[in-house]
Structures are given as structure tokens and as C-alpha cells.
Amino acid sequence: MNRRCFIMLTSLLGLAPNIAWASGKTAEGGKAKKPDGPYVAVGLITASIMRDNGRRSVLAVDTGIDVPDPALFAKAEKLTPRLQAAYVQSLQTYAVGLLPGRVPDADYISRELQKQTDAVVGRPGARLLLGSVILN
């Protein structure tokens, strides 16, 4: 079997569950499934970094927020695009100052993104959650 065809086939098969999940359809009734609890998934935030050999690299941070207050939760869900934009701007500012060969500081990133969360939402009460910090 041709290796390229095999890789393409396996990658397409791997995407099939993600496509079904992204469409929001479930097997029972075809309705979108609401997440359990006060969690708002903001998404994957990326910034580009220069490596020590001159090539570009990508810093990816998976983010979400925990909002226990129902009124603030509804507001935070509506502000998800603004949160993404604020996170990207803050992460890109950090990535520009990151020296080549250095490991990203997850504590600093979480503090800065929490400041952005409080600023965008308008008051404290939404807690930033980091899923992963990956430098590729």
C-alpha cells in the first residue's frame, strides 16, 4: 500500500469523530449537548516564536474558564470571541520577548491570561483554566 494514501486514510478516519462532535449532533434526538458544569471552552490560542536556528515555532495554549456564578457564566459565554482576541494579543506579546531556546513559563502565562479574563468579563469571578502549553 502506498504510504501517503495510508497516512491520509488514517488521518481522515481520525477526524471523523471530531467532525461529528463539532457539528453538535448526538445520537439521541439530534440535539446539541450542553456541557456539564460552569465551564466555557475558549479554545486553542497560538503565537509564533523564532527559534535559535532562525526557524519559526508555534506556542499553543489550550484555555477555558470556570465561572460558578450563573449570571457571569452567561456573560462569559457571549464574550468568548473577545476573550480569544485578548488572549492572543497577550500571548503574542509574551512570545515576542521569549528568548530562543527558553522554555515558556506557564505560571506567567496563566497570570497574564487571568488578568485579561478579569478585564474582559468586567469583574473577578471567572477562573482561567489551562489545558496545555505546547511549544512546537
N, C-alpha and C positions, 0 to 999 in steps of 0.2 A: 504494500500500500504506500502511496506517496505520502511522505511525512508532512508536507504542507496541508494536504487535504485532511489528514488525520488531526492535525493541530486545529485547523479551522472547525472541523466537526465537533471536537471535544469542547472547544470554546463556545460554540453555538449551543451545545447541549447544556453547558454550564450556565448560560444566560437565560434559558427557558424559565426556570423558577423565578428569576429576578424580574422578568418581563411580566409574568402573571402577578407577582407581588406588586409591581409598580402600577399596574392597571387598577389595583384596589378591589379586584373581584375575588370573592371567595367561593368555595364550592356550595355553601349553603345559602341559597337565595340570591346570590349575585350582588350583595350589598358590601360596601366598603367596611372594613373592620376598624373600629376605633381603638387606639392604644389604651392599655390599662394603666391607670395612674396619671399623675400630673407631669408627664414628660413631653417635651416638644423637641423633635429632632430638627436641628438647624442644618446639619449636613456636613459634607466634607469641605474644608477650607484649604486652599492651596496657595503657595507663594514660591517664586523661583529664587534659587540661590546659585551663586557662582562657586564652583569647586576650585580646589587648589591647582588643578591641571588646566583650568580655563573653561571647562565644560559647564553647562548648566545642570542644576539638580532641582528637585522639587521637594518642598517641605509640605507635608499633608497632615492636617489636624482634623480628626473626626469630633464634632461637637454636638451638644444637645443642652437643654436647660431643664431643670427641675423646678416647677412652680406649684407649690402646695395651695396657694390662695386661688379659688376659682375665678374671681374677677380679674386677677392679674394673669391667670392662665389664658383666659380668652383674649386679653390684650396682647400677650406674648405670641400667641398663635398668629394673630393678624400682623405682627411686626417681624415675622420671620425673615422676609427679604431685607429689611433694614438691619437686622442682626447679622445676616450674612455679609452685607456690604461693610458694616463696621468691623467685623472680624477679619475680613480680607484685608482691609486697609491697615489694621493694627498688625496683622501677621506679616504683611509685606514690608512694613516699616521695620519690624524686628529682623526679618530675613535680609534686608539690605545691610544691616550692621553686623550680621553674623560673619565672623572670620572664617576663611576656608579651612576645612579640616576640624572645625569645632562641632561638638555635639549640641543640638538645641536644648535649651533649658526649659523643661516642661513646667516648672514652678513659675518662672517668669511669664511664660505664655499664658498660663491659667490666670495669673493675677491681672495681666493686661486685658484678657478677654472678659474677665469678670467685671472690670471697670467699664468696658464697653457695654456689657449686658445691663448694668445698672443705669448707665446713661441713656441707652435706647429705650428701655422699658419705663424709665421715669422715676423709679424708686427701688430700694433694695427689696429683696424677697424672691428673686429668681436666682437660683444657684446654677452656675456653669458646670457642666459635666464633660470631661474629655474622654473620648473613647480610645484614641491612639494618637501618637505623634510619630510620624514616619518621615525619615529623610532618605530619599531615593536618588 
